[in-house]
Amino acid sequence: QVQLVESGGGTVQPGESLKLSCIVSGSIFSAYDMGWYREAPGKQRELVASAMRGGFNTYTDSVKGRFTIYRDDAKNTVYLEMKNVKPEGTGVYFCNAEPPRRGMPDYWGQGTQVTVSS
């Protein structure tokens, strides 16, 4: 059974840093692209960053230069390091495992709350 478990959320002040972790159980990690999504209050869930299997990473424009996604295949874990966080970064952050081929299932974690407030 595949499970994604996020951790590391919390309340921080603008300009501070936070690191999220997502541990993936089940033998899918190396075959899947991993992503972090954010669901802000009243807004649709959006892709914040993704870490492809081949080592290529992508970021939404609003976090470029401040967020870093990286995966540790040995630990089946994907991380999101967030620096200089801003109030608009508030939301529930979800970990996602995207399959390599159509028709295969994707997986989501339960989410971890990040609140950026002074």
C-alpha positions as CSV (number, residue, x, y, z in Angstrom):
1,Q,0.0,0.0,0.0
2,V,1.3,3.4,-1.0
3,Q,1.2,6.2,1.5
4,L,2.6,9.7,1.4
5,V,3.1,11.4,4.8
6,E,4.0,15.1,5.0
7,S,5.6,16.8,7.9
8,G,7.3,20.1,8.8
9,G,4.4,22.6,8.5
10,G,3.8,25.3,11.1
11,T,3.5,29.0,11.7
12,V,6.4,31.2,10.7
13,Q,6.9,34.9,10.3
14,P,7.6,36.5,6.9
15,G,11.2,36.2,5.9
16,E,11.8,33.0,7.9
17,S,12.5,29.5,6.6
18,L,10.7,26.2,6.8
19,K,11.4,22.7,5.5
20,L,8.7,20.3,4.5
21,S,9.3,16.5,4.2
22,C,7.3,13.8,2.5
23,I,8.0,10.2,3.1
24,V,6.7,7.7,0.6
25,S,6.0,4.2,1.6
26,G,5.6,1.5,-1.0
27,S,8.0,0.8,-3.8
28,I,7.1,3.6,-6.2
29,F,9.3,6.4,-5.3
30,S,12.1,5.9,-7.8
31,A,9.6,5.5,-10.6
32,Y,7.5,8.6,-10.0
33,D,8.0,12.3,-10.3
34,M,7.4,14.1,-7.0
35,G,5.7,17.4,-6.5
36,W,4.6,19.8,-3.9
37,Y,1.3,21.6,-4.3
38,R,-0.2,24.4,-2.3
39,E,-3.8,25.1,-1.6
40,A,-4.3,28.6,-0.3
41,P,-7.5,29.7,1.4
42,G,-10.2,30.2,-1.2
43,K,-7.9,29.3,-4.1
44,Q,-7.3,26.2,-6.2
45,R,-4.5,23.9,-5.5
46,E,-1.4,24.8,-7.5
47,L,1.8,23.1,-8.3
48,V,4.7,24.8,-6.4
49,A,7.6,22.7,-7.3
50,S,8.4,19.3,-8.9
51,A,11.3,17.0,-8.8
52,M,11.6,14.7,-11.8
53,R,13.1,11.3,-11.7
54,G,15.9,12.4,-14.0
55,G,16.9,15.2,-11.6
56,F,15.2,18.0,-13.4
57,N,13.3,20.4,-11.1
58,T,10.7,23.0,-11.8
59,Y,9.2,25.8,-9.8
60,T,6.3,28.2,-10.1
61,D,7.5,31.7,-10.7
62,S,6.5,33.1,-7.3
63,V,8.9,30.8,-5.4
64,K,11.9,30.7,-7.8
65,G,15.0,31.6,-5.9
66,R,13.4,31.0,-2.5
67,F,12.2,27.4,-2.5
68,T,14.3,24.3,-3.3
69,I,12.8,20.9,-3.9
70,Y,15.0,17.8,-3.7
71,R,14.5,14.1,-3.4
72,D,16.5,11.5,-1.6
73,D,15.8,8.2,-3.3
74,A,17.6,6.2,-0.7
75,K,15.1,7.5,1.9
76,N,12.0,7.6,-0.3
77,T,11.7,11.2,0.7
78,V,11.1,14.5,-1.1
79,Y,11.8,17.8,0.6
80,L,10.7,21.4,0.1
81,E,13.0,24.0,1.6
82,M,11.3,27.3,1.8
83,K,13.3,30.4,2.5
84,N,12.2,34.0,2.9
85,V,8.6,32.9,3.1
86,K,5.9,35.4,2.3
87,P,2.3,35.7,3.6
88,E,1.0,34.5,0.3
89,G,2.8,31.3,1.0
90,T,0.1,30.4,3.5
91,G,-1.9,27.3,2.7
92,V,-2.0,23.5,3.0
93,Y,1.0,21.9,1.2
94,F,0.4,18.5,-0.4
95,C,2.9,16.0,-1.6
96,N,2.1,14.3,-4.9
97,A,3.5,11.3,-6.6
98,E,2.9,11.5,-10.4
99,P,3.1,8.3,-12.4
100,P,5.4,7.8,-15.3
101,R,2.7,6.6,-17.6
102,R,-1.0,7.3,-18.2
103,G,-3.4,4.9,-16.6
104,M,-1.2,4.4,-13.5
105,P,-2.5,5.9,-10.3
106,D,-1.2,9.0,-8.7
107,Y,-0.9,9.5,-5.0
108,W,-1.4,12.3,-2.5
109,G,-0.5,13.0,1.1
110,Q,-2.9,14.4,3.6
111,G,-1.3,17.8,3.6
112,T,0.5,19.9,6.1
113,Q,-0.5,23.5,7.1
114,V,1.9,26.3,6.6
115,T,0.9,29.7,8.0
116,V,3.0,32.8,7.3
117,S,2.0,35.6,9.6
118,S,3.6,38.4,11.6
